[in-house]
C-alpha cells in the first residue's frame, strides 16, 4: 500500500500487517495520488516536482520540475507519464527518465486527470 502525507513523505506499507516498508522524502506535502506502472511509482509533491520511485526499494529514479504546483495526479500510459501543472502546461515525460518529450501550452492550469482512453 502507498500513501502520501502532509509531512512531505510518500509511504510504502506492507499490505499484510501495515508495517512500514520504506518512506520517501520530498520537499513538500504529498497530496497527489500515485500511479504504479512496471514497478515504478509516479507521484507529485507540493514542491512542484514529479517523482519516479522504485516501488520495492523506495529509491528515487528521477524527478521532474514542473515549474508550478501540480493539482492533477500524474497518469502513466505506454512508457509515458502525463502531468499538468499550474504553469498552464501539460507535460509528456518519458517514463524511463525525466526527459520532457513534449509540453503543450494550455489556456489555464490542469486540475483533473489529463489522459482519457477510449475503446
C-alpha positions in Angstrom: 0.0 0.0 0.0 1.2 3.5 -0.8 0.2 6.8 0.8 1.2 10.4 0.7 1.3 12.7 3.7 1.3 16.3 4.6 4.7 15.7 6.4 6.4 15.5 2.9 6.7 11.8 2.7 5.4 9.1 0.4 5.0 5.9 2.5 5.0 2.2 1.4 3.3 -0.1 3.9 3.1 -3.9 3.9 -0.4 -4.9 2.9 -0.4 -7.9 5.2 0.4 -6.3 8.5 0.7 -2.5 7.8 4.3 -2.3 8.8 6.5 0.4 7.1 8.5 -0.9 4.1 10.0 2.5 3.2 9.4 6.2 3.2 10.5 8.7 0.6 11.1 12.4 1.5 10.1 15.2 -0.9 10.3 18.9 -0.5 6.6 19.5 0.2 3.3 17.9 1.1 2.4 14.8 -0.9 -1.3 15.1 -1.6 -1.5 13.7 -5.1 -2.4 10.1 -5.7 0.1 7.9 -7.4 0.3 5.6 -10.4 2.2 2.3 -10.3 3.5 1.1 -13.6 6.1 -1.6 -14.3 7.4 -1.4 -10.7 7.7 2.4 -10.7 5.6 4.7 -8.6 4.9 8.1 -10.1 3.5 10.9 -8.0 3.7 14.7 -7.5 4.5 16.8 -4.4 3.7 20.3 -3.5 7.4 21.1 -4.1 6.4 21.3 -7.8 8.2 18.0 -8.6 7.0 14.8 -10.3 8.8 11.8 -8.8 9.5 8.3 -10.2 10.4 6.0 -7.3 11.2 2.3 -7.3 8.1 0.7 -5.7 10.1 -2.0 -3.9 13.1 -0.1 -2.6 11.8 3.5 -2.4 14.9 4.6 -4.4 14.4 7.7 -6.5 14.8 7.0 -10.2 14.2 10.6 -11.4 12.3 13.8 -10.6 11.0 16.5 -12.9 10.5 20.1 -12.1 7.0 21.1 -13.4 7.6 24.8 -12.7 4.5 25.3 -10.5 2.1 23.4 -8.3 0.6 20.2 -9.7 -3.1 19.8 -9.0 -3.8 16.7 -11.0 -2.1 13.3 -10.4 0.3 12.0 -13.0 -1.0 9.5 -15.4 1.1 6.7 -16.8 0.4 5.0 -20.2 2.7 3.1 -22.6 6.1 4.2 -21.3 4.9 7.8 -20.9 3.9 9.9 -17.9 1.4 12.8 -18.4 1.1 15.6 -15.9 -0.5 19.0 -15.8 0.9 22.0 -13.9 -0.3 25.3 -12.7 2.2 26.9 -15.1 -0.5 26.2 -17.7 1.4 23.3 -19.3 0.7 19.7 -20.0 4.0 17.7 -19.8 4.6 14.5 -21.6 7.5 12.7 -20.0 9.4 9.6 -20.9 8.8 7.0 -18.1 12.4 5.7 -18.2 13.9 9.1 -17.4 12.7 12.6 -16.8 13.1 13.7 -20.4 10.4 16.2 -21.4 9.2 14.5 -24.6 6.7 17.3 -25.2 5.0 20.2 -23.4 1.8 21.9 -24.5 0.7 25.3 -23.5 -2.9 25.5 -22.2 -5.2 28.4 -21.6 -5.2 27.6 -17.9 -3.9 25.1 -15.4 -5.0 21.5 -15.3 -6.8 20.3 -12.2 -8.2 16.9 -13.4 -6.6 13.8 -14.7 -5.0 14.5 -18.1 -5.5 11.3 -20.1 -8.7 9.6 -21.2 -8.6 6.3 -23.1 -11.4 5.2 -25.3 -12.0 1.8 -26.9 
